[in-house]
Amino acid sequence: MPNVHFPRCGTEDFKNGSWVLSPASLSILQCCKQGSGTCLGLPVLENLRDQHMFQGMKHVMFVDCCNACCYNFKDAYRWRPSNCRLDTWNAQHFCHALGKRRLLFIGDSTMLQLATIAMNALNALNGSCVDQIYFGHSGTLVARALGRHNTGVHWTKHVDALKPDIVLMNAGAHIWGEAAFRQVLDEVASDLHRPAHIW
């Protein structure tokens, strides 16, 4: 692509584009050897999934780095919008924007992966706010079997326990059928309007 200076992407501008190979110089997040019992030189904490909530580099990074990726992970691709530019992610800028606030991811294994990526990237790139990032396990958000493998607790339990400033939630794979999914959306919306859960 010619060296054209595009404006910064707006709310919708980034949707049109393509995946391109990243420069070879981009970071590799160090992981551990399978079965080594350590991650980044620290012991793997095998029982953490039963506790439903994990924090920063103390927890999630070790669990998912050592039990899931288990290879040095290179971020090999970047999304390149067609007519605008995305700023390069920067751990220090992220932490500056977060300030002293706590960010809580709540959801299933898909959200766990997103939380783990954020924690690993902050740790690897010297982000000082890694321990302000949390993950709360809640397979369907409402703690009911609506498909298969419902695990975790009701999403409000995580919010009540942590009192976060920012919450990101997901649900999907463990909820079968449109009616069940609409039920979850309605219940979560109702929970959000209860005074105890307005933050």
Secondary structure, DSSP 8 states (H G I E B T S, - for coil): -------B--TTGGGSEEEEE--TTS-EE----TT-SEETTEE--TTGGGGSEEEGGGTHHHHHIIIII-S-EE--EEEEESSSB-----HHHHHHHHTT--EEEEESHHHHHHHHHHHHHHHHTT-TTGGGEEEEEBSSSSSS-SSS---B--HHHHHHHH--SEEEE---TT--SHHHHHHHHHHHHHHHTSGGG--
